[in-house]
Structure formats: C-alpha cells, structure tokens
Amino acid sequence: MISTDKSSAFRALHDSARPLALANVWDVAGARIVEAAGASAIATTSAGVAWSLGAPDGDSVSRDLVLDAVARITAAVALPVTVDIEGGYGDSPQDVAHTVARLLDSGAVGINIEDGTRGPRELAARLEAARRAAQRGGVDLFVNARIDTCLLGVGDDHEIRLRETLERARLYVGAGADGIFLPGLDDADVIKEVAAAITVPLNVMAGPGMPSVNELGSLGVARVSLGSGVAQAAYTTVQRSARELYGDGGYTSLRHAIEYPELNGLFAASR
C-alpha cells in the first residue's frame, strides 16, 4: 500500500510552471534507469508492457501479468509510480474497480485510463468506479483520463474535434478524473486553447518535432509523457543490432550502449 505522502507528492508535481516529465517504462531495469536519470516519478507504457509480455497493445494482455510487472516496478524504485491501465482490464466498471484495488495494493499512486473506441459515457462509468475503489482504499489516487479524439481523428474538422474533446473532458472531470491526457495533440495553438478551457492538469504525449517540456509548460501543459516512444526506440536498437549482425556481421550498433558496470550497479543496492 502506498503512503499518503507519496500520493500527495505525485499530485503536486502536476504544474505547468514546471511540467511533470515522464519517460514511460515497462520493466524494472527501465524504471531504475529513469530514476537514476533524475525523474520525479515513474510511469508505465501499456504498449511496452504488453510487448514485453508477448501481446499487442490494446486491452489484449492479461491483467494479472500487468499487475505482476507493476508490483515489481513499484518495489524497485523510491519514486511515485503511475500505471497505464488501458481501458481498465475488464468488461465492466466493476472489473475496473478490481484492477484499481489491486494496483493500490501494489503501491501505485496514479492511473491512466482511456476511452479509445468506447463511448464517453462508458469511460465515465469506469472513472467513477476507479474513484470509488480508491476512496474505499483510502488512497488519493491521481486518475488521468485519456481522450483519444486527436489520436483517432474523431470528427471531420478541427472545430468538431475540439468541441468533442472538451465535452468529453468536462464529462470525465465530473466523473472523477484529476487530469486529462490528449495523445495526438501537437499543435501549439490548440494545446494552449485546450489547456485554458479545462479545469484540471493537461497531459500531452511528446516526441520528435514537439515543443520542449518548458515550452509546453508555457502553453499550459502540466504533464508531458513519452508514451510508447521509449519502448519503440529500445526495440529499434534490438532490430538495428540484429540486422547488422545477420547482415554484414558487424557490431557498431552496440557502440552507444550503457556500460555494463553502470547498468549492473543499478541493481547492486537493495531498496
């Protein structure tokens, strides 16, 4: 079970004056590396976790396997941990409540939960279930509601998409969301407009070509995530080194690897 201090500290990190930057991980090694790099919190990527467990992203991996991975991560780091639970791992709000209760037992302080192709009312019911489960557990869980209107291109034009996005945001906040996550939102003017229109911290997903963390903060963003990008980059290294090895027989792809003593040393001290 998490401490009140840790959950409060995580909540306080959501501030556009100094946005919370999250390099999303999927295992203990990644969490230790991110922690050692100076992170304020650890976040998981559902895609990275799923891929590492042999499943595609998108509510297809076993909840038990995900929770096992989360428990190992939370036990390995001193930082607050927030978990991407996709749609909540289950067919009903009651399933979501069960997922959240077990996450609290593992020590997580926050969740991301997404609408995807679900109707907004369905996610609202899941948010309410998650909030009730956290209250029963006596934990001030940070519930981040992911809206996929931008990612999926909902609506025929910008105005329709923005209106739908803000309507969902209001619905989700009313259902218990503490933050709104909008992956696929990358236009600076629209980011600023959305941040000004919602009453809770705005989270965007960043990558090459996006404004820096500080620049996003100046637009009103309070949380910046790398999403599946870190996992994709890591697996690109695997692909590149394998293709080189089985192609011309070379090894130059390994030139920029973390030195063995440094990586191994992250696990030498007990936590």
Beta strands, then each sheet from edge to edge (+ up, - down):
strand 1: 20-22
strand 2: 42-43
strand 3: 81-84
strand 4: 110-114
strand 5: 142-146
strand 6: 179-182
strand 7: 202-205
strand 8: 221-225
sheet 1: 1+ 8+ 7+ 6+ 5+ 4+ 3+ 2+
end
